[in-house]
Amino acid sequence: MSIDPRFSVLVDGYTYFECPRWHEDRLWLSDFYTGQVIRVALDGQVERMADVPQQPSGLGWLPDGRLLIVSMRDRKLLRREPNGQLVVHADLSGMAAGHLNDMVVDAQGRAYVGNFGFDLMGGGTPATAVLARVDPDGSVHRAADGLYFPNGSMITPDGRTLIVCETIGNRISAFDIAADGSLGPRRDWACFGDPPPLTDVASAMGALKALPDGATMDAEGAVWFSDSGRNCVVRVAPGGEVLDTLSTGSMGTFACALGGPDGHTLFICVAPDFHEEARKAAREAAVWTTRVQVPHAGRP
């Protein structure tokens, strides 16, 4: 398949990439349907770092360097020990109403974890979701309620604000972070339209002007997000002004991250669609890269 010359292929031949993170000079990724967490060097060399039977998603690191991995289907947060063993860091099954999803971990090791809120792949009725906070000791707390599919999350460089993409909410939200990790009231960081009706998936999707999925913050305080309904990545300023849009053509885009040695590389996770059975049966997911003017900032 030929692609726009603005993009280069870093790695391909996987099922469905999510949650790219630039860490220790490598791009870390979850591949949903092979259950792998991998890391990729800029020359395309791949290392397999973990196997997660219940589908890996969000990635982050504790202050001591241990990797945290979201295990989507059993709604647990796993921790990779120095010897490579995976152990349960926290069980979120009592709080999450759908599969766990993306995550960001702050400098103190507190993980903010989203979930679908309903059975997306099984045709469930859309519903709002809880955002959970997992403290370094593994205790689970309710951080925020009433979010429309909380997804790509970022923390500002000063550690004082959490930004969360709400994929079926027509918005990106922001929360002040208190010293103990609790969150203040939700406010709009960017708004693209009214929240949709939650009667059924088709009606909800049809009412959306943007579907902000995985996202990353740059040094000017703008956010690049993957629009999972429009086959593009979008750079948006606080308040919602669209600063740039890059089309990914026939490929959908579901997550992105800034990184590379100078922070100016935008890594974009692409696949033909997000439908589970189609992605399980194929090896069509890839990471594309492109250079951007403003480098990364803050925690991914």
Residue pairs with C-beta under 8 A, 6 or more apart in sequence:
3 9
3 249
3 251
3 288
4 247
4 248
4 249
6 246
6 290
7 248
7 268
7 288
7 289
7 290
8 288
8 289
8 290
9 286
9 287
9 288
9 289
10 27
10 40
10 42
10 44
10 267
10 286
10 287
10 288
10 289
11 40
11 44
11 46
11 286
11 287
12 284
12 285
12 286
12 287
13 283
13 285
13 286
14 31
14 34
14 36
14 283
14 285
14 286
15 31
15 32
15 33
15 34
15 271
15 279
15 280
15 282
15 283
15 284
15 285
16 31
16 32
16 33
16 254
16 271
16 274
16 279
16 285
17 29
17 30
17 31
17 32
17 254
17 255
17 269
17 270
17 271
17 285
17 286
17 287
18 29
18 30
18 32
18 57
18 58
18 102
18 214
18 254
18 255
18 269
19 29
19 30
19 56
19 57
19 58
19 59
19 70
19 102
19 103
19 214
19 255
20 27
20 28
20 29
20 214
20 255
20 256
20 257
20 259
20 267
20 269
20 287
21 27
21 28
21 29
21 59
21 60
21 257
21 259
21 300
22 28
22 257
22 258
22 259
22 260
22 267
22 296
22 300
23 39
23 61
23 300
25 41
25 261
26 39
26 40
26 41
26 47
27 39
27 40
27 42
27 257
27 259
27 267
27 287
28 37
28 38
28 39
28 40
28 49
28 59
29 37
29 38
29 39
29 40
29 59
29 269
29 287
30 36
30 37
30 52
30 56
30 57
30 58
30 59
30 69
30 70
31 37
31 38
31 56
31 285
32 55
32 56
32 57
32 72
32 279
33 55
33 276
33 279
33 280
35 51
35 52
35 53
35 54
35 55
35 56
36 48
36 49
36 50
36 51
36 52
36 56
37 48
37 49
37 50
37 51
37 52
37 56
37 59
37 67
37 69
38 46
38 47
38 48
38 49
39 46
39 47
39 49
40 46
40 47
40 287
42 260
42 261
49 67
49 80
50 56
50 67
50 69
50 78
50 80
50 84
50 86
52 69
52 71
52 78
52 86
53 71
54 71
54 72
54 73
54 74
54 76
55 71
55 72
55 73
55 99
56 69
56 70
56 71
56 72
57 69
57 70
57 71
57 72
57 99
57 100
57 101
57 102
57 103
58 68
58 69
58 70
58 100
58 101
58 102
58 103
58 104
58 111
58 113
58 114
59 67
59 68
59 69
59 70
59 103
60 67
60 68
60 103
60 104
60 105
60 111
61 67
61 68
61 105
62 68
62 79
62 105
62 109
62 136
63 107
63 108
63 109
63 136
66 79
66 80
66 81
66 82
67 79
67 80
68 77
68 78
68 79
68 80
68 89
68 103
68 105
68 111
69 77
69 78
69 79
69 80
69 86
70 77
70 78
70 100
70 101
70 102
70 103
70 113
71 77
71 78
71 100
72 99
72 100
72 101
73 99
74 93
75 91
75 92
75 93
75 96
75 99
75 100
75 115
76 88
76 89
76 90
76 91
76 92
76 93
76 100
77 88
77 89
77 90
77 91
77 92
77 100
77 103
77 111
77 113
77 134
77 138
78 86
78 87
78 88
78 89
79 86
79 87
79 88
79 89
80 86
81 87
89 134
89 138
90 111
90 134
90 138
90 139
90 140
91 140
92 100
92 113
92 115
92 132
92 134
92 140
94 140
95 130
95 132
95 140
95 142
96 113
96 115
96 129
96 130
96 132
97 115
97 116
97 117
97 118
97 127
97 129
97 130
98 115
98 116
98 117
98 118
98 119
98 120
98 124
98 129
99 115
99 116
99 120
100 113
100 114
100 115
101 113
101 114
101 115
101 116
101 149
101 150
101 151
102 113
102 114
102 150
102 151
102 152
102 153
102 214
102 255
103 111
103 112
103 113
103 114
103 153
104 111
104 112
104 153
104 154
104 155
104 162
104 299
104 300
105 111
105 112
105 299
106 112
106 155
106 159
106 177
106 181
106 299
107 159
107 299
108 136
108 181
109 135
109 136
110 133
110 134
110 135
110 136
110 181
111 133
111 134
112 131
112 132
112 133
112 143
112 153
112 162
112 164
113 131
113 132
113 133
113 134
114 129
114 131
114 132
114 147
114 149
114 150
114 151
114 153
114 164
115 129
115 130
115 132
115 150
116 129
116 149
117 126
117 127
117 128
117 129
117 130
117 147
117 148
117 149
118 124
118 125
118 126
118 127
118 129
120 201
121 276
123 201
125 198
125 199
125 200
126 149
126 168
126 196
126 198
126 199
126 200
126 201
126 204
127 198
128 145
128 146
128 147
128 148
128 198
129 147
129 148
129 149
129 150
130 142
130 143
130 144
130 145
130 147
131 142
131 143
131 144
131 145
131 147
131 150
131 164
131 183
132 140
132 141
132 142
132 143
133 140
133 141
133 142
133 143
133 181
133 182
133 183
134 140
134 141
135 141
135 181
141 181
141 182
143 175
143 181
143 182
143 183
144 150
144 164
144 175
144 183
144 186
146 186
147 164
147 166
147 169
147 173
147 186
148 166
148 167
148 168
148 169
148 170
148 171
148 195
148 196
149 166
149 167
149 168
149 169
150 164
150 165
150 166
151 164
151 165
151 166
151 167
151 212
151 213
151 214
151 215
152 164
152 165
152 212
152 213
152 214
152 215
152 216
152 225
152 226
152 255
153 162
153 163
153 164
153 165
153 215
154 162
154 163
154 215
154 216
154 217
154 223
154 298
154 299
154 300
155 161
155 162
155 163
155 177
155 298
155 299
156 163
156 217
156 221
156 297
156 298
157 297
157 298
157 299
159 177
159 299
160 176
160 177
161 174
161 175
161 176
161 177
162 174
162 175
162 177
162 183
163 172
163 173
163 174
163 189
163 215
163 217
163 223
164 172
164 173
164 174
164 175
165 172
165 212
165 213
165 214
165 215
165 225
166 172
166 173
166 212
167 211
167 212
167 213
167 228
168 196
168 204
168 205
168 208
168 211
169 195
169 196
170 191
170 192
170 193
170 194
170 195
170 196
170 207
170 208
170 209
170 210
171 188
171 189
171 190
171 191
171 192
171 195
171 212
172 188
172 189
172 190
172 191
172 212
172 215
172 223
172 225
172 236
173 186
173 187
173 188
173 189
174 186
174 187
174 188
174 189
175 183
175 184
175 185
175 186
175 187
176 183
176 184
177 183
177 184
178 184
188 240
189 223
189 238
189 239
190 223
190 236
190 237
190 238
190 239
190 240
191 240
192 208
192 209
192 210
192 212
192 240
193 207
193 208
193 209
193 210
194 207
196 203
196 204
196 205
196 206
196 207
196 208
197 203
197 204
197 207
198 204
205 211
205 229
208 229
210 227
210 229
210 230
210 234
211 227
211 228
211 229
211 230
212 225
212 226
212 227
212 234
213 225
213 226
213 227
213 228
213 253
213 254
213 255
214 225
214 226
214 254
214 255
214 256
214 257
214 269
215 223
215 224
215 225
215 226
215 255
215 256
216 223
216 224
216 225
216 256
216 257
216 258
216 266
216 296
216 300
217 223
217 224
217 258
217 296
217 297
217 298
218 224
218 235
218 258
218 292
218 294
218 295
218 296
218 297
219 263
219 294
219 295
219 296
219 297
220 294
220 297
221 237
221 238
221 297
222 235
222 236
222 237
222 238
222 243
222 294
223 235
223 236
224 233
224 234
224 235
224 256
224 258
224 266
224 292
225 233
225 234
225 236
225 256
226 232
226 233
226 253
226 254
226 255
226 256
226 268
226 269
227 233
227 234
227 253
228 252
228 253
228 254
228 274
231 247
231 248
231 249
231 250
231 251
231 252
231 253
232 245
232 246
232 247
232 248
232 253
233 245
233 246
233 248
233 253
233 256
233 266
233 268
234 242
234 244
234 245
235 242
235 243
235 244
235 245
235 292
236 242
236 243
237 243
246 290
248 268
248 270
248 288
250 272
251 270
251 271
251 272
251 286
252 270
252 271
252 272
252 273
252 274
253 268
253 269
253 270
254 269
254 270
254 271
254 274
255 268
255 269
256 266
256 267
256 268
256 269
257 266
257 267
257 296
257 300
258 264
258 265
258 266
258 267
258 292
258 295
258 296
258 300
259 265
259 267
259 296
259 300
260 289
262 295
263 295
263 296
263 297
264 291
264 292
264 293
264 294
264 295
265 289
265 290
265 291
265 292
266 289
266 290
266 291
266 292
267 287
267 288
267 289
268 287
268 288
268 289
268 290
269 285
269 286
269 287
270 285
270 286
270 287
270 288
271 279
271 284
271 285
271 286
272 278
272 282
272 284
273 279
279 285
